[in-house]
Amino acid sequence: MKNNGFSTIYHLMLLPGIILLLIFSIYPMHGILMAFQDFNPAKGVWESELIGLDNFKYMFTLPDAKDVFVNTITISAMKLTANLLFALVFALMLNEIRQRFVKKSIQTVVYLPHFLSWVLVAGIFKDMFSLDGFINQIVSFLGFQEIMFFSSNTWFPAILVGSEVWKEFGFGAIVFLAALTGISPSLYEAAAIDGASRTRQLWHITLPSIASVIVLLAVLSLRSVLDAGFDQVFNMYNKLVYPSGDIIDTYVYRIGLVKLQFELATAVGLLKSVVSFILIIISYQLAYRFANYRIF
């Protein structure tokens, strides 16, 4: 009886969260009907005319559709790869530092950018990479022509990847550092007795010991391949770099809220959500197969 009483209290504690979920997450889902309608704001979602898949067909005929899709895949793949590599290399280098105070200090410094908003990070990078910014002063000092980084379709994707890595690699290294602490010190002691150098210990002990974690993070990152980062791109891009920087999320924002084509924006967003859901299922299946990882 006592346990049942506590169980009731615990379920009642869930009630506010469930109500908020129903109001703000479940109920708004009826808005996806707009993807199949000739939406009329005066009639609303329930009374607008249904037109089937016409919005989806129109979406694929738009001249920007291919560029937006390619940009999203390219930017997302570059960011996922760079984040994984930089976080892994940083964790391995930090693991080699023996002074605890130095190690903790470096960890704290590189974690901090993760907690900054993209508004602030975009401001920092725009200031650094502006025509009279710090980077262009170095370029000019070396005798080269100044570069308009935020107006160049060649440089803008690199700016996106670089700022993402700067902001997230320290926080992303936490998982690798946790995995490294799980390696038995006796393995390194035995290798040292056998005369193995630090490089050989890295290749034959460290990397094989955390290989499953590397594979797991790489596989699970597939689920985010269509999520190239709305906040980052929205705060950094401009019309000049639409050909290289416009992604699905910013495209949906422009056609939905700026051009007021609600039904088309909903169709694009719905298609992205369906593809992302499929990728999540595939990534979890791959994670189970290669890293024996399951949530349920």
ROMI-76243 format. One record per residue (C-alpha): residue in one letter; x, y, z. Coordinates in steps of 0.2 Angstrom, whole numbers, plus 5000, padded with zeros to 4 digits. Each point is the difference from the previous one (the first is absolute). Example, Ala and Ser with C-alpha at 12.3 -4.5 7.8 and 13.67 -1.06 7.14 Angstrom:
2
a506249785039;s500650174997;
# end
This chain:
296
m500050005000;k501450125004;n500949974984;n498350034991;g499850165009;f501750064994;s499749944983;t498450114999;i501050155006;y501449974987;h498749984986;l499150175006;m501750084999;l500149954981;l498350084997;p500650184997;g501449944988;i498749894990;i498850154999;l501350124993;l500549864988;l498349984994;i499750194998;f501650054992;s500649844991;i498649884996;y498550124996;p501050114988;m500449844990;h498350034991;g500950144991;i500949874989;l498350004990;m500550164992;a501349904990;f498549924991;q499050164998;d499850164990;f500150085017;n498850155003;p500450095016;a498250075000;k499349825000;g501349925011;v500749835000;w498449905001;e499150094986;s501350044987;e499949904984;l501049834999;i501149994985;g500949845003;l501949994996;d500050164989;n501150105013;f501349865000;k500049994981;y500250194999;m501449995013;f501049894988;t499850124986;l500750155009;p501750064993;d500750015018;a499449835006;k501649914993;d501250135007;v499250005017;f500049815002;v501849994994;n500550145012;t499249915014;i500849844997;t501750074997;i500150125014;s499349875013;a501249874994;m501550115001;k499450065018;l499749825006;t501749944994;a501050155006;n499150005017;l500449815002;l501850014995;f500550165010;a499149945015;l500949834999;v501750084997;f499850125014;a499549875012;l501549894996;m501250155002;l499250055016;n500149835006;e501950014998;i500150145012;r500549945018;q499950165010;r498250005006;f499850195003;v500650034982;k498849874993;k498550065010;s500450184995;i500149964981;q498449905001;t499150155009;v500650124986;v499549904985;y498349955008;l499550195002;p499550034981;h498749865001;f499050115012;l500050164988;s498550044989;w500250004981;v499650185000;l501550045011;v501249874990;a499450084983;g500450175006;i501849945006;f500349924983;k499350144990;d501150125009;m501649894998;f499749964982;s499350174994;l501050104987;d500950105013;g500049865013;f501449905008;i500249864987;n500050124986;q501450115008;i501049845001;v499649964982;s500550184995;f501649995010;l500549854991;g499850094983;f498449924994;q498350094995;e498750015013;i498649884999;m498250035003;f499749845009;f498150035004;s499650054982;s501049854992;n499149844995;t501749925000;w500550055018;f498250005008;p499849815003;a501850005008;i499550145011;l498449905006;v501049845003;g501450105009;s498850095011;e499149845004;v501649915005;w500650145010;k498450005010;e499749825002;f501649905000;g500450025018;f498349945006;g500049864987;a501649935008;i499249965016;v499449834994;f501749964993;l500850055017;a498849905009;a500449854989;l501950035002;t499849995019;g499349834999;i501649924992;s500949905013;p501750085005;s500849835001;l499949994981;y501150154999;e501249945013;a500249834992;a500350094983;a501350115008;i500949855007;d500149934983;g500750164993;a498550074991;s500150184996;r498650125004;t499650004981;r499949815000;q498950005016;l498850124991;w499849894985;h500049835008;i499150045017;t499150175000;l499250004983;p499449825000;s499350025018;i498950154995;a499649934982;s498249955005;v499750185006;i500750084985;v498949894989;l498550035011;l500150194999;a500449994981;v498449894997;l498950105011;s500550164992;l499249944983;r498350055008;s500550184999;v500550004982;l498650124995;d500250115015;a501350124995;g499750135014;f498650134997;d500750125014;q501750004994;v499650034981;f498650125003;n501250115011;m501449994987;y499450004983;n499450134988;k499350014982;l501749994992;v500349835007;y498349924997;p500849894986;s501249915013;g499250045017;d498149984998;i499449845009;i498349925002;d499650095017;t500450174994;y499149974983;v498449955010;y500250155010;r500150124985;i498649924990;g498949975015;l500150165011;v500850124988;k499149964983;l498449935010;q499949844990;f499549905015;e499549844991;l501649994990;a501150035016;t499049865009;a500349884985;v501850035001;g500149985018;l499049855000;l501049924987;k501650045011;s499249925015;v499549844991;v501849984993;s500750045017;f498949875008;i500649874988;l501850055003;i499849985019;i499349824998;i501449964988;s501450075012;y499349915015;q500049844990;l501850034995;a500550055018;y499249835006;r500949904986;f501850085002;a500050065018;n498749905009;y499150155005;r498150015004;i498950125009;f498649875003;
# end
